[in-house]
């Protein structure tokens, strides 16, 4: 009778009546296998710096610092020096990429400007590339970051031209369009252009080719990107 009363009370109070000495089960966090896709041109492939110095590789390393030893983040780069939006579109089409990426960055357009391509071409193809980036990020616009175009007018190479100020003005137009369109789709736009505009005052921000960002400049890019990345992929 006493035993029946105890069992009845356990049922009413939803209390476990198992052995008090029984060891509770250990809840293990699932292993995270994250994937990062970096789309772009020379600024993404890291022209004139080492492979581990380019910003996608530095960002990958920074993310690893927040992961456990059993977790991993893979990096896929689709970028080449000299690529325009057209070149990047073609390359993505031939890569047969899966729409499974946890993070996608897009930095493109400087070669459209440098090669005097019609601005309307950039407007059209940037929109197409950004939609592709969203699709590849599992269709989640919150997992995509558009990175602003660096300003090469503030390098020795840029200063050797006839009108560095015109370069800056044109790139401002490219970046403004990219920012407005990205934000209209709920995509984060991160400005790093101001970092590169310190290139003449701080030559350490310019690579040995006197044109592209240095490892230090890319480190500063990552410092801007990381707070957004942590939020997007739920890092502590």
ChimeraX attribute file (.defattr): number of C-alpha atoms within 10 A of each C-alpha:
attribute: neighborCount
match mode: 1-to-1
recipient: residues
	/A:1	5
	/A:2	7
	/A:3	7
	/A:4	9
	/A:5	10
	/A:6	12
	/A:7	13
	/A:8	12
	/A:9	12
	/A:10	13
	/A:11	12
	/A:12	9
	/A:13	8
	/A:14	9
	/A:15	10
	/A:16	10
	/A:17	11
	/A:18	7
	/A:19	7
	/A:20	8
	/A:21	6
	/A:22	7
	/A:23	7
	/A:24	7
	/A:25	6
	/A:26	6
	/A:27	6
	/A:28	6
	/A:29	6
	/A:30	8
	/A:31	12
	/A:32	12
	/A:33	12
	/A:34	17
	/A:35	17
	/A:36	22
	/A:37	22
	/A:38	23
	/A:39	26
	/A:40	26
	/A:41	26
	/A:42	20
	/A:43	25
	/A:44	24
	/A:45	23
	/A:46	25
	/A:47	22
	/A:48	20
	/A:49	17
	/A:50	12
	/A:51	14
	/A:52	14
	/A:53	20
	/A:54	26
	/A:55	27
	/A:56	27
	/A:57	23
	/A:58	19
	/A:59	22
	/A:60	19
	/A:61	13
	/A:62	15
	/A:63	18
	/A:64	16
	/A:65	10
	/A:66	13
	/A:67	17
	/A:68	10
	/A:69	9
	/A:70	9
	/A:71	13
	/A:72	15
	/A:73	15
	/A:74	13
	/A:75	16
	/A:76	15
	/A:77	17
	/A:78	16
	/A:79	24
	/A:80	19
	/A:81	14
	/A:82	18
	/A:83	19
	/A:84	25
	/A:85	25
	/A:86	15
	/A:87	14
	/A:88	23
	/A:89	18
	/A:90	11
	/A:91	16
	/A:92	16
	/A:93	10
	/A:94	9
	/A:95	9
	/A:96	8
	/A:97	12
	/A:98	10
	/A:99	14
	/A:100	15
	/A:101	24
	/A:102	20
	/A:103	25
	/A:104	27
	/A:105	25
	/A:106	24
	/A:107	23
	/A:108	29
	/A:109	29
	/A:110	28
	/A:111	16
	/A:112	19
	/A:113	16
	/A:114	14
	/A:115	10
	/A:116	9
	/A:117	13
	/A:118	10
	/A:119	14
	/A:120	9
	/A:121	12
	/A:122	23
	/A:123	16
	/A:124	11
	/A:125	17
	/A:126	26
	/A:127	16
	/A:128	13
	/A:129	20
	/A:130	24
	/A:131	17
	/A:132	16
	/A:133	28
	/A:134	23
	/A:135	18
	/A:136	22
	/A:137	24
	/A:138	16
	/A:139	16
	/A:140	16
	/A:141	22
	/A:142	20
	/A:143	25
	/A:144	31
	/A:145	26
	/A:146	24
	/A:147	24
	/A:148	24
	/A:149	23
	/A:150	25
	/A:151	27
	/A:152	25
	/A:153	24
	/A:154	24
	/A:155	26
	/A:156	16
	/A:157	14
	/A:158	18
	/A:159	16
	/A:160	10
	/A:161	11
	/A:162	9
	/A:163	11
	/A:164	17
	/A:165	14
	/A:166	11
	/A:167	20
	/A:168	19
	/A:169	12
	/A:170	16
	/A:171	23
	/A:172	17
	/A:173	12
	/A:174	22
	/A:175	22
	/A:176	13
	/A:177	15
	/A:178	25
	/A:179	19
	/A:180	12
	/A:181	17
	/A:182	21
	/A:183	13
	/A:184	10
	/A:185	13
	/A:186	14
	/A:187	20
	/A:188	22
	/A:189	22
	/A:190	16
	/A:191	17
	/A:192	21
	/A:193	19
	/A:194	12
	/A:195	18
	/A:196	25
	/A:197	18
	/A:198	17
	/A:199	25
	/A:200	15
	/A:201	10
	/A:202	13
	/A:203	16
	/A:204	15
	/A:205	25
	/A:206	25
	/A:207	20
	/A:208	14
	/A:209	14
	/A:210	18
	/A:211	21
	/A:212	24
	/A:213	32
	/A:214	28
	/A:215	23
	/A:216	16
	/A:217	23
	/A:218	27
	/A:219	19
	/A:220	16
	/A:221	24
	/A:222	21
	/A:223	16
	/A:224	16
	/A:225	22
	/A:226	16
	/A:227	11
	/A:228	17
	/A:229	21
	/A:230	14
	/A:231	12
	/A:232	16
	/A:233	14
	/A:234	9
	/A:235	14
	/A:236	7
